[in-house]
Amino acid sequence: MSSNFVIELPCLPESAVGHALHLVEMLRSANLMAGLRHGRHAPRFGWRWVDGLGRDMGERMPHGAEGAAVAGPVRALFLSSLQCPDIPAIREIVAAHGPLVRRTAAAFDQGLQVCTLGSAAWFAAGSGGCKGLSVALPWFYMGGFSLDFPDIALAQGRPLVQDGHWLSASHPEALVPMALALARMAFGDDLTAALGSVLQPDPPRERAAQAASLDRQLPHTRASTLAHAIAWLEARVDQPYDLRALAAAVSVSPRTLLRHFRQELGHSPLDHLHGLRCARARVLLEITLESIPSIAQACGYADPAAFRRIFARHTGMAPADYRQRHTLRAPRRRWRVDARAPGERLR
């Protein structure tokens, strides 16, 4: 099975960030599909949001932490189109961002896949790594681009072109086939075909699914053993843990249930229950003034000391420290009771 595939996403003030976000959402769909097919050990897409100087922007961008959590070397660079009024403005932006031009040149030298959308092709072409290659561009950029880079061929009528290490898309509509091309590099043909059926419209399948549904040939989807077990735990967060009762509730042996949890989630049912209990505890600590022992009891812990220990393991801090940092309620000492009679004035 292939390794993780990490994509770098430079983000400039002039970048059309929404297009990069659309690509990220499709990468997330690919990760979901990979997990469904191959479990928690499947390879994943990762992404790194950076500014024009290559500095990390992950915490400020949507799903930044999620993408950064996928380990692996960068294997592709995606340059989104620019928000600018005309071709002279594109030239000025590219000239003002020399570090990104140099980063793009380094990506070509390192054999990374350089992906561009629309006007971002100027960065790739300006890096000097595209001579003799072909590019997909919107028709309204073709004349100016040909003047600036006569040694790069224009692929007329093709919304997506893969030529060597350059993958160029002319319009945002070509982001779906671009995502599928990246998925093919990362995961191979089988998973890419499955992802394509999710990302792309398929009228024949839609008609077939509707007809089968009308004929009552599509049964109701049944939840998995794991889903049943998790739902059972969620409904009994405050109750004592009983592995045998949980296994009996989902009609499997305790050993089989433990295997399901280990293979798909990487932890035991008890660990999962602790996570659910700590999630409830966080809410209670944030929005109530209940004591720590009372919250422990509400979350299924008869021993407050055990609750403090487990909560610290899951959150990295003691319950009291968590409350102090995240509380959404004012302390009681700040509460005020106005005992004046209606209409009485302050003296």
C-alpha positions in Angstrom: 0.0 0.0 0.0 1.4 3.5 -0.9 2.5 6.0 1.7 0.9 9.3 2.6 0.7 12.1 0.0 1.3 15.6 1.3 0.4 18.7 -0.7 1.7 22.2 0.0 -0.8 25.0 -0.4 0.8 28.5 -0.7 -1.7 31.2 0.2 -1.1 34.8 -0.9 -3.2 37.9 -0.1 -4.2 37.8 -3.8 -5.0 34.0 -3.9 -8.5 32.8 -4.6 -8.5 30.7 -1.4 -11.9 29.2 -2.0 -10.5 27.1 -4.8 -7.8 25.7 -2.6 -10.4 25.0 0.1 -12.5 23.1 -2.5 -9.5 21.0 -3.3 -8.9 20.3 0.4 -12.5 19.2 0.8 -12.0 16.7 -2.0 -8.8 15.5 -0.4 -10.8 14.9 2.8 -13.3 12.9 0.8 -10.5 10.8 -0.6 -9.2 10.2 3.0 -12.6 9.1 4.1 -12.9 6.7 1.1 -9.4 5.3 1.9 -10.4 4.7 5.5 -13.6 2.9 4.5 -11.7 0.7 2.1 -8.6 0.0 4.0 -9.2 0.9 7.6 -7.3 3.3 9.9 -3.9 2.2 8.5 -4.7 3.4 5.0 -2.5 6.0 3.4 -3.9 9.6 3.6 -3.7 12.9 1.9 -2.1 15.6 4.0 -1.9 19.3 3.3 0.2 22.2 4.6 -1.1 25.8 4.4 1.9 28.2 4.0 2.3 31.9 3.1 4.3 33.2 0.2 7.5 32.8 2.2 6.8 29.2 3.1 5.8 30.0 6.7 3.2 27.7 8.3 -0.4 29.1 8.3 -2.1 25.9 9.5 -3.8 27.2 12.6 -5.4 30.1 10.7 -6.8 28.0 7.8 -9.8 25.6 7.7 -8.8 22.0 8.4 -5.2 23.1 8.8 -4.6 20.9 11.9 -6.2 18.0 10.2 -4.0 18.2 7.2 -0.8 18.8 9.2 -1.6 15.7 11.3 -0.8 13.5 8.3 2.9 12.8 8.3 5.1 12.6 5.3 7.2 14.6 2.9 5.6 17.1 0.5 4.9 15.5 -2.9 2.9 18.2 -4.6 2.5 22.0 -4.7 -0.9 23.5 -5.5 -1.1 27.2 -6.6 -4.6 28.7 -6.7 -5.7 31.3 -9.2 -5.2 35.0 -8.4 -7.9 37.6 -7.8 -6.8 40.4 -10.1 -8.4 42.5 -12.8 -6.0 41.9 -15.8 -2.8 40.3 -17.1 -0.6 43.3 -16.1 -1.8 42.8 -12.5 -0.9 39.1 -12.7 2.6 40.0 -13.8 3.0 42.5 -10.9 1.8 39.9 -8.3 4.2 37.2 -9.6 7.1 39.7 -9.6 6.3 40.8 -6.1 6.4 37.2 -4.8 9.8 36.0 -5.9 10.2 33.5 -3.0 7.1 31.6 -4.3 8.5 31.6 -7.8 11.7 30.1 -6.4 9.8 27.6 -4.3 8.0 26.5 -7.5 11.3 26.2 -9.3 12.6 24.0 -6.5 9.5 21.9 -6.6 10.2 21.1 -10.3 13.8 20.4 -9.5 12.8 18.0 -6.8 10.4 16.1 -9.0 7.3 17.3 -7.1 3.9 17.5 -8.9 3.2 21.2 -9.5 -0.5 22.0 -9.8 -1.8 25.3 -11.0 -5.3 26.7 -11.5 -5.9 29.5 -14.0 -3.7 32.5 -13.6 -1.4 30.7 -11.2 0.2 29.2 -14.3 2.4 32.4 -14.4 4.2 31.2 -11.3 5.0 27.8 -12.8 6.0 29.3 -16.1 8.1 32.0 -14.4 10.0 29.4 -12.5 11.7 28.2 -15.6 10.7 24.6 -15.1 8.0 24.4 -17.8 9.8 25.0 -21.1 8.4 22.7 -23.8 5.4 21.7 -21.8 1.7 22.3 -22.3 -0.7 24.3 -20.1 -4.5 24.5 -19.7 -5.6 28.1 -19.4 -8.8 30.1 -19.7 -9.2 31.6 -23.2 -8.9 35.2 -21.9 -5.4 34.5 -20.6 -4.0 32.8 -23.7 -2.9 35.8 -25.6 -0.9 37.4 -22.8 0.5 34.1 -21.7 1.8 33.4 -25.2 3.5 36.7 -25.3 5.2 36.1 -21.9 6.1 32.4 -22.5 6.2 31.6 -26.2 8.1 28.3 -25.4 5.1 26.8 -23.6 2.3 25.3 -25.7 -1.4 26.2 -25.1 -3.7 23.2 -24.8 -6.8 24.6 -26.4 -10.1 22.9 -25.5 -8.6 20.9 -22.6 -9.6 21.9 -19.1 -6.9 19.8 -17.4 -3.5 18.9 -18.7 -0.8 16.7 -17.1 2.5 17.2 -18.8 5.5 15.9 -17.0 5.4 17.3 -13.4 3.0 20.1 -14.3 -0.7 19.5 -13.7 -2.6 22.6 -14.9 -6.4 23.3 -14.8 -8.0 26.1 -16.7 -11.2 26.7 -14.7 -12.4 25.7 -11.2 -14.6 23.1 -12.8 -11.5 21.1 -13.5 -10.6 20.8 -9.8 -12.5 17.6 -9.6 -10.4 15.8 -12.3 -7.3 17.4 -10.8 -8.2 15.9 -7.4 -8.8 12.5 -9.1 -5.4 12.8 -10.8 -3.7 13.4 -7.5 -5.7 10.5 -5.9 -4.4 8.2 -8.7 -0.8 9.2 -7.9 -1.4 8.7 -4.2 -3.7 5.7 -4.0 -3.8 4.0 -7.4 -6.7 3.3 -9.9 -9.1 1.3 -7.8 -9.6 3.9 -5.0 -9.6 6.7 -7.6 -12.4 5.0 -9.5 -14.5 4.8 -6.2 -13.7 8.4 -5.4 -14.8 9.5 -8.9 -18.2 7.9 -8.4 -18.6 10.2 -5.3 -17.2 13.4 -6.7 -18.6 13.3 -10.3 -22.2 13.3 -11.4 -23.3 10.0 -12.9 -26.8 10.3 -14.5 -27.1 6.6 -15.5 -26.3 5.5 -11.9 -28.8 8.1 -10.6 -31.5 6.8 -12.8 -30.7 3.2 -11.9 -30.6 4.0 -8.1 -34.0 5.8 -8.3 -35.6 2.9 -10.3 -34.3 0.3 -7.8 -35.5 2.4 -4.9 -39.0 2.7 -6.4 -39.1 -1.0 -7.0 -38.1 -1.6 -3.3 -34.9 -3.4 -4.4 -32.7 -1.3 -2.2 -32.7 -2.4 1.4 -32.3 -0.1 4.3 -28.6 0.4 5.2 -27.8 -1.4 8.4 -25.4 0.1 10.9 -22.2 -1.8 11.6 -21.4 -3.7 14.8 -19.0 -1.0 15.7 -21.6 1.7 15.2 -24.1 -0.2 17.3 -21.6 -0.6 20.1 -20.7 3.1 20.0 -24.4 4.1 20.1 -24.9 1.8 23.1 -22.0 3.4 25.0 -23.2 6.9 24.1 -26.6 6.1 25.7 -24.9 4.8 28.9 -22.1 7.2 29.5 -22.9 7.5 33.2 -23.3 3.8 33.8 -20.6 1.3 34.9 -18.6 -0.3 32.1 -19.5 -3.9 31.3 -17.8 -5.4 28.3 -19.9 -8.6 28.3 -23.2 -6.6 28.4 -21.9 -4.4 25.5 -20.9 -7.4 23.4 -24.3 -9.1 24.1 -26.1 -5.9 23.0 -24.5 -6.0 19.6 -24.6 -9.9 19.3 -20.9 -10.6 19.2 -18.4 -12.1 21.6 -16.3 -9.8 23.8 -13.1 -10.9 21.9 -14.7 -10.0 18.5 -15.8 -6.7 19.8 -12.4 -5.8 21.1 -10.9 -6.8 17.7 -13.3 -4.4 15.9 -12.4 -1.5 18.1 -8.7 -2.2 17.9 -8.6 -2.6 14.1 -10.9 0.3 13.2 -10.3 2.9 16.0 -7.0 1.8 17.5 -8.3 1.6 21.1 -10.6 -0.5 23.3 -14.3 0.1 24.1 -13.3 1.2 27.6 -10.9 3.8 26.1 -13.8 5.0 23.8 -16.1 5.3 26.8 -13.5 7.3 28.7 -13.4 9.7 25.7 -17.2 10.0 25.7 -17.2 10.7 29.4 -14.5 13.3 29.1 -16.4 15.0 26.3 -19.4 15.3 28.6 -17.2 16.5 31.4 -15.7 19.3 29.3 -19.2 20.6 28.5 -20.3 20.5 32.2 -17.1 22.2 33.3 -17.6 24.9 30.7 -21.3 25.8 31.3 -22.1 24.7 34.9 -20.9 25.5 38.3 -21.2 22.0 39.6 -18.4 20.6 41.8 -15.8 18.3 40.4 -17.1 15.3 42.4 -20.7 16.0 41.1 -19.4 16.2 37.5 -17.4 13.0 38.0 -20.6 11.2 39.2 -22.6 12.6 36.2 -19.9 11.1 33.9 -19.9 7.7 35.4 -17.0 8.0 37.8 -17.8 7.1 41.4 -14.2 8.0 42.4 -13.4 11.7 41.8 -9.6 10.9 41.9 -10.0 8.4 39.1 -12.0 11.0 37.1 -9.2 13.6 37.6 -6.6 11.2 36.5 -8.5 10.0 33.4 -9.5 13.6 32.4 -6.0 14.8 32.7 -4.8 11.9 30.4 -7.4 12.8 27.8 -7.1 16.6 27.9 -3.7 17.3 29.2 -4.9 19.3 32.2 -6.8 18.8 35.5 -10.6 19.4 35.5 -10.1 22.6 37.7 -7.5 24.0 35.3 -9.7 23.2 32.3 -12.7 25.0 33.9 -10.5 28.1 34.6 -9.4 28.2 31.0 -12.6 27.4 29.2 -15.5 28.3 31.4 -18.4 30.1 29.8 -19.9 31.1 33.2 -18.9 33.9 35.5 -17.8 32.9 39.0 -20.4 33.2 41.7 -18.5 36.0 43.4 -19.3 38.2 40.3 -23.0 37.5 40.4 -25.1 40.5 41.6 -28.5 40.5 43.0 -30.3 43.9 42.8 -32.4 44.1 45.9 -33.8 47.5 45.3 -37.5 47.9 45.1 -38.9 48.7 41.6 -38.6 52.5 41.0 -36.2 53.0 43.9 -33.3 55.4 42.9 -29.7 55.1 44.0 -28.7 57.6 46.6 
